[in-house]
Amino acid sequence: MKKASIAIVEPCAALLPGYADALRRGWSPNTMRDVSADELAAVEADGRAFLDDLTANRGTIKHADGSETPRLPSRLFWISDGEFSGSIGLRFQPGSEELPHFVPGHIGYTIVPWKQRRGYATAALGLILPVARAEGLSRVTVSCDADNEASEKVIVANGGVLVEEVLRDAETGRAKLIFRIAT
Ligand SMILES: CC(C)(COP(=O)(O)OP(=O)(O)OC[C@H]1O[C@@H](n2cnc3c(N)ncnc32)[C@H](O)[C@@H]1OP(=O)(O)O)[C@@H](O)C(=O)NCCC(=O)NCCS
């Protein structure tokens, strides 16, 4: 596949209309929970405050069982080909390469359906690895559902080495693959 010409940028007002449009089309930045309606309401209420909240690194994460834990430090980027195309985030525990049991990986990504299969996720993962390195991580853990062929290819194309196969993930109930990538 030809190398995609994309950038990863911090969430910004210039791309916010494209982000809102993606939410309107039913795309959810959270792949575990459909948050499109909630986020759209927040963007429409106050776009600036929404952007501030998105990058503020505060608050809690809600789990499938309803429990909440403090949000880990994270770096969130939007993927841009000139238009909003998807998002990719890094979360980590400062000073450690390990993750709490409820965090499936250091990096998560999603591409809006109408821009998939153009190499965007592969390029975006390549671009976030130096960010992880700059945060002190020499390697990252990235996981995907065992049947997510596209995500597996994205990880392997970026040097991912399979370290574990989980038959039934406690959070999702699905089989998953866990990879390590040297940054
Ligand atoms: C997984 C996802 C991020 C891939 O994004 P993408 O930009 O389409 O991926 P790329 O274009 O970089 O493609 C990577 C490889 O997967 C293949 N691929 C992409 N979509 C595919 C699909 N639906 N089925 C099978 N293979 C697929 C591509 O052909 C490419 O293969 P190649 O390297 O052999 O050429 C995207 O499908 C998505 O957002 N899915 C929903 C959210 C998600 O699953 N996120 C990952 C959570 S771990």
The ligand as an SDF file (V2000), in Angstrom:
LIG
                    3D

 48 50  0  0  0  0  0  0  0  0999 V2000
   -8.9290   -0.8960   12.2040 C   0  0  0  0  0  0  0  0  0  0  0  0
   -8.9530    0.4420   11.4590 C   0  0  0  0  0  0  0  0  0  0  0  0
   -8.4260    1.5160   12.3950 C   0  0  0  0  0  0  0  0  0  0  0  0
   -8.0500    0.3240   10.2360 C   0  0  0  0  0  0  0  0  0  0  0  0
   -7.9700    1.6120    9.6410 O   0  0  0  0  0  0  0  0  0  0  0  0
   -7.5460    1.8330    8.1240 P   0  0  0  0  0  0  0  0  0  0  0  0
   -7.0660    3.2310    7.9900 O   0  0  0  0  0  0  0  0  0  0  0  0
   -8.6290    1.3650    7.2460 O   0  0  0  0  0  0  0  0  0  0  0  0
   -6.3140    0.8200    8.0210 O   0  0  0  0  0  0  0  0  0  0  0  0
   -5.2300    0.8200    6.8470 P   0  0  0  0  0  0  0  0  0  0  0  0
   -5.8170    1.4670    5.6360 O   0  0  0  0  0  0  0  0  0  0  0  0
   -3.9510    1.3540    7.4040 O   0  0  0  0  0  0  0  0  0  0  0  0
   -5.1500   -0.7350    6.5280 O   0  0  0  0  0  0  0  0  0  0  0  0
   -4.2920   -1.6350    7.1760 C   0  0  0  0  0  0  0  0  0  0  0  0
   -4.4630   -2.9980    6.5250 C   0  0  0  0  0  0  0  0  0  0  0  0
   -5.7450   -3.5360    6.8750 O   0  0  0  0  0  0  0  0  0  0  0  0
   -6.4860   -3.8480    5.6970 C   0  0  0  0  0  0  0  0  0  0  0  0
   -7.8650   -3.5570    5.9680 N   0  0  0  0  0  0  0  0  0  0  0  0
   -8.4260   -2.3490    6.2030 C   0  0  0  0  0  0  0  0  0  0  0  0
   -9.7420   -2.4930    6.4480 N   0  0  0  0  0  0  0  0  0  0  0  0
   -9.9980   -3.8220    6.3660 C   0  0  0  0  0  0  0  0  0  0  0  0
  -11.1630   -4.6040    6.5440 C   0  0  0  0  0  0  0  0  0  0  0  0
  -12.3380   -4.0400    6.8410 N   0  0  0  0  0  0  0  0  0  0  0  0
  -11.0640   -5.9390    6.4120 N   0  0  0  0  0  0  0  0  0  0  0  0
   -9.8780   -6.5230    6.1270 C   0  0  0  0  0  0  0  0  0  0  0  0
   -8.7150   -5.8370    5.9630 N   0  0  0  0  0  0  0  0  0  0  0  0
   -8.7890   -4.5000    6.0780 C   0  0  0  0  0  0  0  0  0  0  0  0
   -5.9050   -2.9490    4.6390 C   0  0  0  0  0  0  0  0  0  0  0  0
   -6.1470   -3.4530    3.3540 O   0  0  0  0  0  0  0  0  0  0  0  0
   -4.4460   -2.9660    4.9900 C   0  0  0  0  0  0  0  0  0  0  0  0
   -3.8870   -4.1790    4.5600 O   0  0  0  0  0  0  0  0  0  0  0  0
   -2.4600   -4.2460    3.8380 P   0  0  0  0  0  0  0  0  0  0  0  0
   -1.4750   -3.7040    4.8500 O   0  0  0  0  0  0  0  0  0  0  0  0
   -2.2950   -5.6990    3.5570 O   0  0  0  0  0  0  0  0  0  0  0  0
   -2.5550   -3.3750    2.6300 O   0  0  0  0  0  0  0  0  0  0  0  0
  -10.3910    0.8010   10.9700 C   0  0  0  0  0  0  0  0  0  0  0  0
  -10.9330   -0.2950   10.2930 O   0  0  0  0  0  0  0  0  0  0  0  0
  -11.3130    1.2150   12.1010 C   0  0  0  0  0  0  0  0  0  0  0  0
  -11.3560    2.3640   12.4970 O   0  0  0  0  0  0  0  0  0  0  0  0
  -12.0650    0.2380   12.6310 N   0  0  0  0  0  0  0  0  0  0  0  0
  -12.9820    0.4920   13.7380 C   0  0  0  0  0  0  0  0  0  0  0  0
  -12.2400    0.8040   15.0320 C   0  0  0  0  0  0  0  0  0  0  0  0
  -11.1650   -0.1990   15.3810 C   0  0  0  0  0  0  0  0  0  0  0  0
  -11.3260   -1.4020   15.1700 O   0  0  0  0  0  0  0  0  0  0  0  0
  -10.0460    0.3040   15.9370 N   0  0  0  0  0  0  0  0  0  0  0  0
   -8.9420   -0.5230   16.3530 C   0  0  0  0  0  0  0  0  0  0  0  0
   -9.1790   -1.0080   17.7430 C   0  0  0  0  0  0  0  0  0  0  0  0
   -7.8490   -2.1100   18.2220 S   0  0  0  0  0  0  0  0  0  0  0  0
  1  2  1  0
  2  3  1  0
  2  4  1  0
  2 36  1  0
  4  5  1  0
  5  6  1  0
  6  7  2  0
  6  8  1  0
  6  9  1  0
  9 10  1  0
 10 11  2  0
 10 12  1  0
 10 13  1  0
 13 14  1  0
 14 15  1  0
 15 16  1  0
 15 30  1  0
 16 17  1  0
 17 18  1  0
 17 28  1  0
 18 19  1  0
 18 27  1  0
 19 20  2  0
 20 21  1  0
 21 22  1  0
 21 27  2  0
 22 23  1  0
 22 24  2  0
 24 25  1  0
 25 26  2  0
 26 27  1  0
 28 29  1  0
 28 30  1  0
 30 31  1  0
 31 32  1  0
 32 33  2  0
 32 34  1  0
 32 35  1  0
 36 37  1  0
 36 38  1  0
 38 39  2  0
 38 40  1  0
 40 41  1  0
 41 42  1  0
 42 43  1  0
 43 44  2  0
 43 45  1  0
 45 46  1  0
 46 47  1  0
 47 48  1  0
M  END
$$$$
